[in-house]
Amino acid sequence: MKRLENEIQLEYIRASGPGGQNVNKVATAVQLRFDVVNSPSLGADLKGRLLRLAGKRINSEGVLILEAKRFRTQEANREDALAKFHELVRKAGEKPKLRHKTKPTKASKEERIKEKKQRGAVKKLRQGKTRIED
């Protein structure tokens, strides 16, 4: 994680929300930028999962942009942004479980057929011959 810390860029911007008159004067919101695509610290598989997980927070150049403006202080927002980033990287680090193909059991097949026959019978009952032939 220390290597990732060196690649993170933090930018302080003015935030909307709570803060009173202070909100117009002080840049308390934090914008964290991390170049996922060109990061030497991440493996290819981790990059792929991170790009997929981040979704709209990745721009066209492959830079992850996280904003934190929940708190009134710059320090708290900075820690919030870093926590969000570390959580995202942690989630991306979890390898997805491989799906093993399974076949339906004989009982489940029979149950399915039974339900289909029942449904067909209900529909058959609805088809009453109401047409009068001359």
N, C-alpha and C positions, 0 to 999 in steps of 0.2 A: 504494500500500500504506500510505502514511503516513495517509491519510484513514481507512482501515480501522482502524488502530491506535487512533485516538481513540474508535472505537465499541466496542472490546473492553473487557469487564469481567473482571477477574481476581479470583477469590476463593480464599483459602487455607483448606484443610480438612485434618483429620487423615487420614493415609493408613494403609492396612494394608500388610503386607509388611515388607521389611527395614528395620532402624533400631533394633532392640533396645528398651531402655527409652525411648529418645528418641521412639519412634513414638507413645507415649501422651501426650506432653507438648507436642510441637511440630507445628504445622500445616504439613506439608511438601508435601502434595498440592495441585495447582492445578486449579481449575475455571474454564475459560475460557467466557465467555458472549458471544454475538454475535447481535444481533437481525437476522436475515436479511430477514424480511418488511418491516420498517420502515427498512431501511438506505438512506440517500440516496446512498451511494457506489457501489452496485451497480446495474447495468442489469437490466431485467426478464428478459432471456434468461439472464443470469448467475445471477440469483436462482433461477430455475426449475431450472437445472442443479445449483446448489448444494443446493437442497432435495432433489432426487432423489438426489444423491450421498451426502448426509449420512444419509439413511435414519432410523434410530431415534434418532440423536443430535439430532434436531430435536424440540422439544416442541410441544404443541398451539397455543402462541402464536406459533410460528415462530421460536423462539430456539434457536440452535445451542449445544449444551453439550458441550465437550470436556474430558475429565479426563486429567491427567498425574500419575502417581504412581510412575513407574518408578525414579526416583532418590531418594537420601536427602536431598538439599538442595532447598530452596525455589527457588533460582535455576535449578538444572538442570531441575527440573520446569516452571518457568515458561517457559524456553527451549524445552523439549520440546513444551509445549502450543502455543506460538506457531508452532513449526515444523510441527506437525500442521495447524494452522489455515491457514498459508500454503500448504502442500501441497494441502489440500482446495480452496482458492480457485484455485490454479494449475490443478488438474485440471478444475475447473468452468469455467475460462476457455478451455479447449481446445474449440473448436467441433467437434461430431461430424461425421464425413465423411458427405456425402450419398450415399445408395445409388442407383446408376443401374441401372434395370431392364435385364436382359439376357435374351436368348432362348437356349434350349438349341440347340447345334449339331446339324446333321443326323446326324453320327456318333454323338453322345451319345443322340439319340432312337433310332437304330437299335440301339445297344448295349442300351438299356433294353428295347426290344421283344424282342431276342434273349434277354435274361436272363429276361424274363417267360415266353416260350415254353418255355425250358428248365425253369423251375420248374413250369410247367403240365404238362410231359411227365413230370416226376418224380412229381407228384401223380397223374397218370393211371395210372402204373405201380402205384401203391399201391392202386388201386381194384379189384384182382383180384376176379373173380366167384366168390366162395366159397359163395354161397347155393345150396342144393340145392332145385330145384323139383320138386314131386310131381305 
